[in-house]
Amino acid sequence: GSCEYGDNTPARVVRVSMNSGGGGGGGGCSIHDPDAGCHLEYTEVWEHPNPRGDRNGGFATFGDRETIALLGQGGIEIFQSVVEVSADEPHNRQDAGDDERTNLLRAGYSSIFHDPPPTKTNPRSDFARYAGFASGHLPARGGVVAAGRRSDYDVPEKDSHGNAIGINRMVYEDKESSSSFRSSTISSDVTGEPYPGNPKISIQTTNYAFADIDGDGIQDLLEATFLYRSQRVPGYPLPQRVHFLDENGRAKDTLVILEDGAVVDDAHDNGHGHGRHDKHKSDDDAGRSVTTGQIFSDSSLPDVVLASADGVITLFANLGLEETTGDFRGLELRHRLTLGMDECQIRDVVVAKLAQEHDGSTGREKCWVGIVCAVTCGLDVLGKNTIFYVEGDGGVCADENANNRTVLAGDLLSLEKEY
């Protein structure tokens, strides 16, 4: 990013490939040689021609349209691909002039929707922006994008009845007009509500994820929430949660799985498969990112990963459904891992199956699942992006009956606590 105050660096789309390299016989950037560097090559495909303080974003599908959604200080913007950009196009040539490059990049994606941000109300909210991002699909809406707003110090607005107005948005394709979009506020009863410890600020959603957690065939919305340590009040923890959605995207129920860094007692539900639970002692942390993926072998439903402002990764196994009733059994905490780097936050996290092999001694398939973390630290400290490796077998790799164990690679990784 830019180091000059007030400058904006553009969001970019790049095509990435990894080459084998390093030592150990398995190539760099792998469980076989975890200390070797990643050998990557990338080609820039597109950049935002008019950057608006781009903060987050990704690919989203609306109907048969592949799009890019960008979130930031400039609001929410959707771009649609208008040409197929080839790796041989002039914008990838070193001799391409600035004007030629800009025209080609603009031809790659065209802006088709822009939802401007609300006007900031507090002068200290210099960096108010949309930051939490996820794209998904709902039966009655089609493609959707959830956008979490960092409102900073702005006082929550209220409607004519004195109820708080939410700060987060949901963008979806207008069913009555296939060429346009609608944007609606997510109720503050669900997300983006005033912070109970100080109702003059809102709980900030720093990341979302869509996934069908409870096995009802409808994607649910996972949420990581954050406030600066100076904004938090003892006794008023921040909920890290799963919102169980109906086909229209309305929350039927909410499950709080962490509050601040404290583990919520998720071994019991409220009799309906969902519900809020008693919390354990808080360790004064805050959420930053959330994702899902197949890590453990308890069920075929996605497991959950939460990453925090203190560099802690919490892994939950999805226990799946009761065989007789079909009720959702809940999430069970399996591992807590830490970066071991002071003042470093995990801004984004992804789950990826990195390798698979046959174990001749057991006759089972074995695989390595990577918990890939994008790390940021203070201005004078370089963050080191980190991969945790989880060794799995069983259903995660193709065999249904097996356990998992966590294997830590590299001298920066350590096991903080295992449950």
MARVEX-952025 format. One record per residue: residue in three letters; x, z, y of N, C-alpha, C, CB in turn. Coordinates in steps of 0.02 Angstrom, whole numbers, plus 50000, padded with zeros to 5 digits. Each point is the difference from the previous one (the first is absolute). Glycine has a CB too. Layout:
% MARVEX-952025
alaXZYXZYXZYXZY ...
This chain:
% MARVEX-952025
gly500405000049940499605000050060500425000050062499125005949938 ser500564993950120500344999750063500255006950019499304990350036 cys501275010049998500265006350026499875000850074500874999849911 glu498814995350121499865000250071499275002250010500864991050024 tyr499055014250017499335002550013499574994550031500455011750014 gly498954987349959499554995050027500054993249967500075006050105 asp500464992849856500074993649965499585000049936501164998650048 asn498634995649932499634999249937500374995149956498915002450057 thr501234999649882500274995349951499424997549957501145005849998 pro498854987949984499414997249965499985001849926500024990750081 ala499375009949893499915000349928500214993349970499055008450012 arg501224991849927500244993849968499764999749928501015000050075 val498924994049900499874998749929500634996849972498744998750017 val501525004249929500604997249969499874999049925500755005750086 arg499584989349887499984998649928500645002849971499284989550014 val500665015149938500575003849975500124998449926499785009250084 ser500854990249897500194999449930500595004549987499584988049994 met500465014849946500555004449982500454996549950499305010150021 asn501354990149993500494997149955500335005449960500194990650080 ser500035007649860500375004849959500685001250032499394996449895 gly500865009550096500645001850029500195007049982499804992150094 gly500735010449935500215006849986500325000449931499105004450074 gly500995001849903500345001049936499525002649948501055002250060 gly499225000349886499605003249948499654995249954499855009150077 gly500224984549933499714995249954499264998650013500835003749919 gly498855000450123499294999050010499834997450069499805008949919 gly500724989850122499874997750068499895005850047499514989749954 gly500545008850109499905005250051499285001950007501004995850059 cys498885009849974499335002150019499565000949937500124994050111 ser500145009549839499615000849939500175006849968499984987549982 ile499605014549970500125006349965500644999849960498775001849994 his501454992249987500614999349960500625001550042499424991549928 asp500545007550137500565001350045499725002350067500744991449941 pro498995014850061499635002150060500405000750063499275005749923 asp501394994950071500415000850060500204993350031500435010749953 ala499454983950011500164993350027499494998050052500544996849891 gly499684999550158499564997750053499544994549978500855003350082 cys498594995949955499544994449986500294993750031499005007849996 his500984986749967500254993650024499394995550014501095001149933 leu498744998550131499394996550019500154994050044499385010749992 glu500224984350001500004994350046499304999250028500954994249937 tyr499005004250126499344999250030500004994250049499775012349985 thr499644984850021499894994550047499415001850045500464991549917 glu499645008150147499455001550046499494994449999500775006750073 val498604995149916499464995149997499614999750066499925001949876 trp499995004050155499585000350060500175006350039499074993549942 glu500845006250124500045006050040499434999950052501265000649983 his498545005350036499455000750048500224997250067499565010349940 pro500114984450086500234996850061499865004350062499804989049946 asn499745015750050499835004250057499955007349978499394990350055 pro501195012849930499985006849971499665004950047501044997449937 arg498565007050033499625004950038500175007149976499064991650016 gly501575009849975500185006549973499795000649927499885004950114 asp500274989949845499814999949930500285006149964499974987450002 arg499605016149961500205006149967499944999649924499665006250102 asn499814990649874499894999649929499594993849986500055012749987 gly499864985849950499614994149982500174997649930499944996950120 gly499764997649862500124997249934499544994249987500385011149960 phe499614986749978499574994449980499305002549983501014993649958 ala498495002450057499315001849985499634993649980500025009850081 thr499504990949874499604994449976499285000850022500774998549902 phe498974996550134499304999850021499704993649971500235006650108 gly499334994349842499744994249965500574996349966499064999050082 asp501034994649934500554996149971500574999250050499184994049927 arg500815010050126500514999350052500535005449993499154995050076 glu501475002749919500565004750001500215001050072500394996349884 thr499635010050137500145001450070500545005450006498834996850030 ile501405004050032500445005650018499625004450049501064993149982 ala498955013450007499715004750047500575004050032498925000849932 leu501084999450135500505003950036499665005450040500754990050006 leu499545016049992499755005850036500545002650047499225002949905 gly500584999550154500495002850046499705002150065500854992949947 gln499575007250105499765001950066499514994950028501085006050020 gly498964987949957499554994750024499344999849963500994993750031 gly498885010849923499375000149963500084997349930499404998650107 ile500094998149868499984997249932499934992450006499485010749951 glu500964985650017499994992750006500064996949930500505000650116 ile499084994449872500014996449936500254992950012499045007049955 phe501434990750004500284993350003499854996349936500915003950078 gln498924989749928499874995949941500534994649995498765002350008 ser501464996349930500484994749989499674993250014500605007049913 val499744988950127499714993550017500424994349972499525004950103 val501104996549875500414994949967500395003549945500084992950106 glu500135003349846500455002549948500714999150025499184997249906 val501165008450109500674999650028500514999649943499645006550102 ser500754988449898500504998949947500665003150019499424989449967 ala500965012549983500675002750013500464994950032499845007749903 asp499974985950093500424994750029499794998250071500184995649886 glu499305007850141499774998450066500535001850052498825002049964 pro501174994650094500535001050050500075007250025499814988450033 his499665015749961500065006750027500505004249961498834999250040 asn501374998349900500505003649962500704997350011499135002449916 arg500924992250123500664997250013500345003750057499614988749960 gln501035012350034500375003450053500024995950064500675005649914 asp499254987650080500064995650058499324998950034500974994449947 ala498505009050028499344999250032500015003450068499434999549887 gly500354997050164499975002950067499455005150006500474989550045 asp499565014650008499515005350009499294997350006500885006850056 asp499034987849983499334997250009499744997349934500274997250119 glu500164999249844499794997149936499815005649951500764990150019 arg499655015249979499875005549955499345003450017501245001749985 thr498644999750079499405003450022499384996049983500645005450092 asn499374988049920499424995949986499844999949926500274993050098 leu500245006749861499884999949928499735006649975500914991649988 leu499375013950039499765006549979499275001050020501165004550010 arg498664993250049499315000750022499544995649958500395002550115 ala499884992049860499594995749957499895003149932500444990150060 gly499995014649919499945003149935499385004349992501234999749993 tyr498635004450058499425004449998499665000050068500545007249911 ser498814992950089499624999850062499565006250004500014987450001 ser499965015750058499595005950010499254998249998500925005250070 ile498704998249887499294998549993499565006150016500294991549913 phe500025014350100499605005950018500455005050035499234998249902 his500515004850152500375005250035499525005450023500874991650038 asp499255014549939499625005950021500465004150045499295000149893 pro500614999750173500465003550046499955007549992499904990550080 pro500625013149939499995007349992499595003250055501134999649946 pro498645006650043499665003650053500505001950055499155004449918 thr500614996650141500435002050056500235007249989499404992050079 lys501245009249927500255006849992499765004350058501024995849938 thr498855010650049499735004550050500495005450022498894997849953 asn501675002850011500505005050017500664996550014499425008849929 pro500904992450129500634996750017500545001049948499705001350118 arg500265004349844500515001349949499924995549939500065011850040 ser499364984949954499884995849941500324993150009498925006149979 asp501734994050036500374993950015500014995249941500705006450080 phe499324996449860500084995849941499375000149955501235002350005 ala498194998750026499384999649962499954993149969499435008350077 arg500364991449860500034993749963499605000649936501134997350049 tyr498704997049922499754999949931500614999749954498914994250034 ala501095010249916500595000449957499835000149926500575006150091 gly498924997749888499825000349929499674993549979499875012450007 phe500374984649939499764993449979499864999849925500644994750094 ala498815001949888499894998249930499514994149999500215011949959 ser499874983749993499524994649989499705000849930500634992250079 gly498725006249916499675000849936499404995549995500405011749995 his499154990049958499404996049988499435004549981500694990149964 leu498735009050068499405003849984499444995249981500355009350079 pro499244992549872499504995349975499544997250053500045006149895 ala499734998150152499524997650050500334997450063499205008249955 arg501464992850051500354998050061500494994349988499895011650040 gly500344987749900500544995249987500665003150021499224990250017 gly501235005750009500655002550022499925004850059500534989549960 val499875015950040499985004950053500715002250018498875003949962 val501214998250100500625003150024499825006750032500564988750019 ala499775016649959499925006650031500595001150048499385004649898 ala500454997850163500525001050052499955007250026499964987750032 gly500575016149958500035006850024500355000350068500025004249882 arg499684999250166500265000150068500415006450013499034993050038 arg501555006049992500395005550028499795000850073500994998049920 ser498555006550094499755000950068500425004850041498874997749957 asp501645005250012500465004750033499615005750033500814990650020 tyr499235009950046499715005750035499324998650031501155003750022 asp498564990549965499344998450027499485004849972500334987950012 val499245014750032499465004549978499474995949963500225007850098 pro499554994649844499494996249963499374998950042500445004949894 glu499304989050104499394998450037499395002549960500554989950053 lys498905011349985499385002249969499434995450019500425011950000 asp499084987749955499414996050015499505004150041500174993349894 ser499255003850119499515003350043499725006449969499714988850046 his500395012149889499765006049967500555005249992499174993049940 gly501425005650088500555004849996500404999649937499345007150070 asn500554987749888500384999149939500634996050013498935000649933 ala501615001350034500634996550009499954992949974500625010949991 ile499674984450046500034993049979500664998949964499274996350097 gly500725000749845500614998949961500484995350037499355001849896 ile501284998650086500524995850032500254994549954500345009950067 asn499454990149869500244995149952499494994449990500685009049944 arg499564985250034499574994049997500024996849931500204998150122 met499264998249864499964995849940499824992950022499645009949926 val500774985250055499884993050018499784996349937500865000450095 tyr498614995749910499764996249943499714993450023499765010649937 glu500174984750017499764993450016499245000250011500934994849933 asp498855001950119499294999650016499654995549949500235001950123 lys499325000949837499664996249947499564994450029500025010249928 glu499744990950134499564995050030500394994350032499175009150020 ser501474991849990500424994850029500685000449968499375000450110 ser500774995049845500625000449961500624999150042499374995649904 ser500555002550159500594998950042500155005850046499754987949995 ser499855017650002500125005550046500035006649962499414993650090 phe500795011749947500105006549971499615005250040501144996649958 arg498765009150010499715005750034500485006049993498824995749978 ser501165008650072500415006049999499555005950016501044993650034 ser498985011549924499575005850011500415006449995499024993849953 thr500755011450081500335006549999499835003749936499975000550126 ile500535002249841499885004349942499795006950026500854993649928 ser498625009150044499725006350024500535005650001498884996549956 ser501095007650096500455005750004499825005349948500174997750122 asp499265001649845499855004449943500454998649941498815000750039 val501514993449963500414997849944500755000450017499074992549963 thr501115004650094500714999350017500074999550076500244994249890 gly500355007650136500124999650071499615005150041500214988149984 glu499645017649985499615005250033500435004450045499224999949902 pro500475003850145500385004850040500365005149955499184998650095 tyr501425003349924500395004849961499715007050008501044992850013 pro498755010549933499695006550007500445005250036499374997549897 gly501285001850097500455004750034500054999050075500635000649895 asn499194993450127500004998350072499554994050009501185004450017 pro498174996849997499514994550004500134995150057499195007749951 lys501334993450090500164995350053500424994249977499935009450079 ile500284990749858500354994349970499684998349934501085003250056 ser499054990849919499704997749937500525000149945499204992750063 ile500575008349875500444999249942500204992649996499445009749938 gln501214989050055500264993250003500104997249929500575002750110 thr499154991549877500084996749935500604995450004498765000749976 thr501765000949988500614996050002500034994749946500575009750049 asn499024990949899499974994749950499375000649958501254999649997 tyr498524994749979499434999449955500224996249938499185000350097 ala500415000149851500084995749941499314999249967501215003749982 phe498644990349994499394998749962500164999749926499504993750098 ala500105009849861500074999549927499395003449968501275000050006 asp498534997649936499445003149964500275006049962499394988849989 ile500555017150041500285006149971499555003049947500585002150107 asp498754997749903499555003449955499674995449948499805008050091 gly500424985749906499784995649946499284997650004500805005949932 asp498904994150129499314997650006499974992650018499665011450034 gly500914985249969500024992950015500034998550074499384998249897 ile500645006950146500034999050073500635003350026498734999750009 gln501644996650032500615002750027499855006050046500534988649993 asp499885016550002499965005950042500554999850053499505006749905 leu500454997650145500464999950056500425006449999499214992850068 leu501445006549922500465005750002500305000650070500264998749877 glu499875007450145500205001150069500565005150005498844997150037 ala501695001150000500535004750019499915001850073500814995049914 thr499195011550101499885002350069500605003850027498775000749976 phe501304999250090500615002550032499865002850069500664991549936 leu499705013650083500095002250069500715002650006498775003050013 tyr501514996450047500665002850010499995007549989500274990950083 arg500305011849897500035007249986499785004150061500934997849918 ser499254999850141499825003750061499244999850013501134997350047 gln498524997949922499284999450010499605004049948500194988850049 arg500135013149896499645003349946499945007650014500414991249920 val499055011750056499855007050010499985003549932499354997550107 pro501025007949884499985003649936499295001849980501145004650024 gly498714994449912499345001449975499534994050002500185011650036 tyr500054982949994499594994050005500394994049971499395004650103 pro500634994949831500414994949968499704993050007500405008649919 leu500024986550068499794993050004499804997649930500774997950099 pro498634999349893499774997849934500274993149981498985006950016 gln501344992649927500194993649970499464998649947501275001550021 arg498384992849983499364999749964499834993149972499635009050073 val499884991149883499714993949972499264999950019500834999849903 his498944994750127499304999150016499704995349948500215001850125 phe499295000549839499684996049949499444996050034500275008449908 leu499784984950089499574995750039499434996949959500974997650072 asp498495000649964499494996049968500144992650015499145009450010 glu500424986149969500154992950005500034997650072499444998449891 asn500285005550156500034998250071500605003050037498764999049997 gly501625005249968500585003250031499845006850030500424988750023 arg498995013949965499835006850023500255005149950498994995650061 ala501265010149965500285005149957499445004049967501025000750072 lys498974999549861499535004149962500255007149994499624989949937 asp501025010950059500315006549989500734999550019499185002949908 thr501145002850103500705000250018500365005349957499744996250118 leu500835001949856500425004549961500655001350039499514995849891 val500605010550128500635002050033500495001949945499405004050106 ile501164992349890500485001449946500615003750025499604989849942 leu500545009850122500525004250031499745002150068500954994049939 glu499265011950083499885002050069500675002050029498815003849976 asp501424992450076500705000150020500404998449938499815008650094 gly500694995349891500384998849939499785004349942500954996950070 ala498495006849939499775004649949499594996349947500005009350084 val500104992749854499644996949945499305002949995501084997949938 val498424997950060499325002349992499855000849926499644994350106 asp500005010949876499835001349930499534994549975500155012550016 asp500144982449952499594994449978499835000249926500534993350090 ala499575012549879499855000549928499265000849987501125005049983 his498504996650070499285000949992499644995950052500165011649952 asp499284985550030499604996350049499365003850015500484989249959 asn499095007750080499395003450021499404998549955500434999550116 gly499724998149824499464998449954499764992850005499675011850006 his500594984650043499804993050009500604995349994499065003850074 gly501514998949906500594995849993500414999450064499394993849914 his500325008250143500364999850063499965006950032499744987650016 gly500525013050045499875006150038500615002950032499105002149924 arg500795002550122500535003650034500185006249959499614995750114 his501025006449890500235005349957500395005350039500044991949905 asp500055013950064500395005250032500724997750008499255008849951 lys501064993050105500684997850012500505005549984499584992350090 his501035005749894500545004649991500345001250067500174996249880 lys500345007850121500375001550062500314993650028500235011749959 ser499694987350107500274994150033500765000650008498914998350061 asp501444996149933500725000250014500164996150064500245001049877 asp499264998250167500094997450068500304993150001500155011650038 asp499564983849925500204993150000499414995950024500835001949904 ala499264991650103499464995650021500074993349965499935005750112 gly499504991049878500014993649965500274994450043499035003849935 arg501234991050032500244994150035499764993649967500995006450038 ser499014993649895499834993949965499665001649934500974994150053 val498655001049921499665000849937499964993349966499335009750044 thr500724990349889499934993849962499765001849930500914994250067 thr498955000749893499795001049932500374995249954498865003850039 gly501114997549897500324995649951499965003149931500774995550087 gln499415000749862499995002549932500675003349985499174991049964 ile500845015650032500615003849989499975003849934500175001050124 phe499285002549865499925004249941499514996849951500245010250069 ser499754992649871499624996949945499355003649985501074996249954 asp498715008250089499395003849987499384995649999500535009850052 ser499464985049990499424995550002500234993450030499185009750011 ser500364985549989500154993550030499834999850074499784994749890 leu499935010850137499855000350071500645001550039498835003849975 pro501214994050088500625000650038500195007250015499764988950049 asp500885012649945500275006450021500134999950075500535001749885 val499605004150144500045000750073500685002850020498755001750007 val501534995450046500635002450029499895001550073500684993249917 leu499505012950104499995002050070500715001350023498845005049989 ala501334992550070500675001050028499925003450068500474989949938 ser500005014550079499895004450057500524999250056499485007949921 ala500374995650134500444999950058500645003949987499014999050073 asp501005005149876500605003849982500384996849942499445010350041 gly500394983549942500364996449948499835002249930500904998650081 val498495003849908499795002249934499514995049970500165012150034 ile499954986149903499564995449964499625004049947500784990150020 thr498565009449980499585003749952499644994949956499865009750081 leu500234991049854499714995349951499425003349964501124994449986 phe498305002350015499415002449965499824995249944499585005750105 ala500284997049836499754996049944499244999750005500985003349927 asn498754990750064499284999149996499785001449928500004991450095 leu499595013849896499805002149933499454995749970500335011550032 gly499394984050008499514995349973499315003049994500924994549939 leu498695002950013499305001949992499895003849936499674990050066 glu499835014549936499805003549939499704994949951499785010750065 glu500424989949872499784995149950499255000249990501105001049945 thr498605004950056499295000649984499554998850060500315008149911 thr499884994650147499574999650060500194994550048499815012149988 gly500824985650009500244995150047500165002950068499344991749940 asp500655015150067500165003250064500754999550014499025007849986 phe501144991750077500694999850021500325006849990499744991050085 arg500845009249881500325006349983500455002650055499964996649881 gly500234999250166500395002450057500734997849997499245009650006 leu501154993250040500724998550007500395006449985499784991050086 glu500795008249881500425005749982500704998950027499315002249897 leu500955002750140500684999450027500505000349944499645005250108 arg500834989949890500504999749948500715001550025499274991749942 his500915005450115500685001050024500005000350076500454994049900 arg500025009950126500154999850072500754998650007499055008150029 leu501114986950009500694997850009500185000350074499934992549898 thr500705008350117500215000250069500594995550012499575011750009 leu500464985550052500574995750018500645003950006499224992650059 gly500735013849961500605003950010500374998450064500105000849879 met499564996150169500294998250065499605003450055500414988949955 asp499935015250085499665003750053499734995350053500745009949978 glu498684991950050499694996550056499874992649984500565008050077 cys499294990649861499854993149980499294999749972501224997849975 gln498424997150046499314999049980499944993849956499605005650105 ile499914994549851499854994149960499424996450034500415005449891 arg499734989050140499494996450038499574995549957500765000450097 asp499504997349847499604995849955500265001049929499784991650093 val499775007449859500185001049930499614995049958500245012350019 val500094984949930499714995049956500185001749928500064991150091 val499495007549863500125000949928500104993149969499315010749997 ala501224988649964500144993649968500325001149932500134994550112 lys499625001949836500325000349934500624995750003498905001949940 leu501685001150050500634996650013500314996849938500175007950093 ala499724995049849500324997349940499605002249939501145000050055 gln498904996149892499665001849938500444997949941498864998750054 glu501175005649896500414998449942499705003349938501044999050072 his499174998649870499755002849937500505005349976499414989149970 asp500325016850014500415005549974500024999549924499705007550099 gly500874990249876500054998949928499955006449959500704990450025 ser499495015350004499995006349962499295002649990501135002750047 thr498424995850000499315002449994499504994449984500295009150079 gly499924984749932499554994449989499514999050057500125001849879 arg499975001950176499544999650056500314996050058499495010949966 glu500064986750077500234997050062500175005450050499304989749978 lys501245009350060500215004850051500084996250065500575007449914 cys499264995750142500084996650063500215004950054499144991549967 trp501125005850087500195003950058499544998250057501215000649963 val498495004550067499564999050058500375002650062498945001249928 gly501094994650122500365001850061499535002750053500854991349974 ile499335014350057499665002650059500454998350059499415009649936 val500424985150099500444997150051499805002850068500164989449932 cys500315013750103499865003650062500384997050059499815010449933 ala499824988050120500304998050064500105006250042499464988549996 val501165012950023500185006450029500234999050072500325004449887 thr499465000050158500235000150068500225007150018499244990350031 cys501295010150010500275006550020500045000250076500665001249891 gly499735003450137500075000450072500374994050028499995012349991 leu500024987150076500314994350032500744999449984499175001050091 asp501165004749896500724999949986500165000549926500185005250111 val499304994349847500105000449927499684993949967500035012750004 leu500344983649958499734994349964499635002349937500924992750046 gly498465005449948499645001549939500224995549943499035003850068 lys500994999049872500204996149941499384998849956501185004950003 asn498594988849996499444998449957500175001649928499634991050079 thr499905011849885500145003249936499514997849947500495009850060 ile499744989549878499574998749943500065005949951500124987350014 phe499325015949970499975004749945499794996249938499725009750077 tyr500584992049866499814996749937499635004849955501004992450009 val498435005449967499605003949952500014996149935499255005150091 glu501004998149856500014996749935499345001249965501255001449991 gly498414993249992499355000749968499964996049936499505001850111 asp500075000449846499824995949942499265001149989501165000849947 gly498584997449996499295000649989499614994750036500165012149985 gly499254989650040499544995350030500304996350059499085007149961 val501384996350075500304996950058500414993949980500035011250058 cys500234988949881500424994549978499684995949944500995006750033 ala498484995749938499634996449948499825004449942500584989850033 asp499705016249961499845004649945499575005650029501094997249937 glu498385004750028499515004650029500195007449995499164991549973 asn501265010449980500125007149989500725001850014499095000149914 ala501045002450146500685001950016500005004250063500444989749944 asn500125013550067500105003950060500474996450048499805010649935 asn500314992350123500464997250049500495005450021499134991850040 arg501455006149979500475004850029500314996750062500235005449887 thr499964998750160500284997550062500754999849995499025004450064 val501284990149953500724999350001500214998550071500024995849880 leu500455008050146500214999250069500674996450002499385010450034 ala500674984750010500604995950002500315000350069499544992549911 gly501125007950092500345000050064500145007050024499464989250028 asp501065011750012500205006750020499565003050055501154996949968 leu498394999250059499575002650053499345002749974500524991950078 leu499355007149858499355001849972500055006549961499694987949994 ser499815016550015499995006249962499295001949985501065003750054 leu498834999849892499335002149981499855006550035500094994249888 glu499415005750156499845006250036499615004949957499994993550106 lys499485004049863499605004449959499604995849951499935008550092 glu500004993849848499624996349950499465004549972501004992849971 tyr498385004650024499445003949977499814998049929499585001350118 
